[in-house]
Amino acid sequence: MSESRSVPVQRLDRRAEQLQRMLFGGVYGSVLASALAAALGNEGTPADPGHDTLWVVLTAVASAAAHGYAHSIAHRTSGDDKKVTASALRSMVSEWPLVAAMVPTIAALLGSYFGWWGEEGAIDVALTINTVALFGWGIWAARVAGRRWAASLRVGGVDVLIGLLIVLANVLSH
C-alpha cells in the first residue's frame, strides 16, 4: 500500500486573506441583495417595506454566518477540536463585508418604510446601486489580481451582466 502524505495548503498572508474576503463578500452581498430585492413583489397585497427590510437584514446576517461557519468547517483539522467554537465565531464575524454590501438595499427599503418613496422605487434604486457596485467590485478584484485597466473594465462588465440578469428577471417576473 502506498502511504499518502498530506501536503500543507499554502496559506494566504492575513492581509491578502482579508482583502479576498472583502471582495468575495462585496460581490456576493451585492448579488444576494439584488436577488432579494427583485423577489420582493407584493402582488395583490399591500407593500410592507418594514417586513421586507427586516427580511433582507436577517438574510444578510444568516448568509454571513452560514458562509463563515462553512469556511471554518472547511479549514478545520483534526488537531483543532478545542478551538472550533472560537474559530467558527471569528470566521463568522469576518464575513462582515457580505452584510455591508447589502446596506444600500437595506437603506433604500428603510427609506420606503419611512415614507420617503414607494417600495417599487426603493427596489429600482437598490437594483441600480447594486449593479453599479458589481461593476466596481469587478474592477477592484481584477486590479488587485494585477490585471491592466482594459482587462479590469471587462471583468467589471461581466459582473454588471450578473446585475442586469437579476434586473431582467425582476422585470419579467412582474
N, C-alpha and C positions, 0 to 999 in steps of 0.2 A: 504494500500500500504506500502510496505517496503521501507525504505529510504536507499539508498546506500551511503556508505561513501567512500571517496577516501583514499586509503592507500598510503602514500608517498613512492615513489620508493627510495630504498637505493642508495645513490649517492656514486660513487667511489671517493676516495680522488684524488686530482688533479694529483699527480704523477702516480697513477695507471691508471687513465684515459689517460694520455699522453702515457704511455707505451702501453696500449691497442690500441690506435690509431696508434702508430708507428708499432706495429706488424700487425695490420689489413692492414695498408697502404702498408707495405712491401710485404706481401703476395699478396694482391690484385693488387698492382702495378706490381709485377713480373709476375703474371698470365696475366694481361692485356697487358703488354709489349710483352710477348711471343706470345699471340694470334695475336696482331697487326703485329709483325714481321713475323709470319707464313703466314699471309694473304697478305704480300707484294709480291705477284707474279706478274711479268711483262711479262706474257705470250704473245708473239707476239709483244711486244712494247719494246723500249729501256728502260733500267733501269734509274730511275730518283731518286737517293738517296737524293737529296736536298728536293724534294717534299715529299718523304717518311718520311724523318726526321721531316719536318715541320708537317706532318700529325700525327706522333707519339707524338710530343710535344703538339700540340693543343688538341689531345685526352687526354693526361695526365692531362693537366690543366682543360679541361672541365669535366673530370671524377672526379677530386678532388673537383672542385666547386660544381658539382651536388651532390656528396656524402655529402659534408659539409652542403649544403643547406638542403638536405633531413634530415640530422641529426639534424639540427637546428629546422626544422619544427616538427620533431618527439618529441622534448623536449619542444616545445612551450606550454605555459599555457595561460589561458585567461587573466591573470594579466600582461603578458609580452608585451602587444601590443606596448608600447612606445619604447621598447628596441629591437624590432625584427630585424631591419636592422643591428645594431651593433652586435647583437648576431649571425646573419647569416654570416656576414663578418668574425667574429672571427672563427666561425666554419669552414668556407671555407678555411681560411688561415691555420688552424690547420691540414688540410689534406695534408700538405707538404710531409709526408713520402710516399704517393702514387706516387707523382711526382718524388721524389728522387729515388724510387725503379726502375723507368723507365730510369734513367740516363745511365746505361750501354748499353741499347739498343740504346738510342739516340747517345751515343758516338760511338758505332760500326757503325751506319749509317752515322754519320758525317765523320768517317774515310773513308768510301766508297765515300762520296761526295768529299773529298779532294784527292781521287785517291790513297789512301794507300792500298786498296784492293777492290775486287769486292763486289757488293751488296749481292750476294748469300753467299759469305764468311762472310760478316757482319751479315747476318741473322743467319747463323750457329753459329757464336760466341755468338750472343745475346741469342739464344735459350739455348746454353750450360751454359752461365753465369747465366741466369735466373733459369735454372733447379737446378744448384748448390745453388743459392740464396734461392730457395724454401726449399731445404734441411736445410740450415742454419736457415731460419725463423721458420721452423717447430720445430727444436731442441730448439731454443731460447724460443719460445712460450711455449713449454712443460716444459722446465726448470723453466721458470717464474711461471708456474702453479704448481710447486712443484713436478713434475714427476722425477723419477730416470733416470739415463743415458740410460738404456736399453729401457725404455718406450719412452724417448725423441728421441732416434735414430729411433724407429719405427714410431713415428709421422713424423719425418723428411723424412723417407722413403715413407710414404703415400703422403706427399707433393711433393716429387720427381715424384711420379706417375702422378700427375697433369701435371708437366712439360713434362714428357715423352709422355703423351697423346697428348699434343699440338705438340710435335716433330713428333709423328706418323701421326697426322692429316696433318702436313706440308708435310711429305714425300708422303702420299697417295694422296694429292691434287695436287702435282706437278708431 
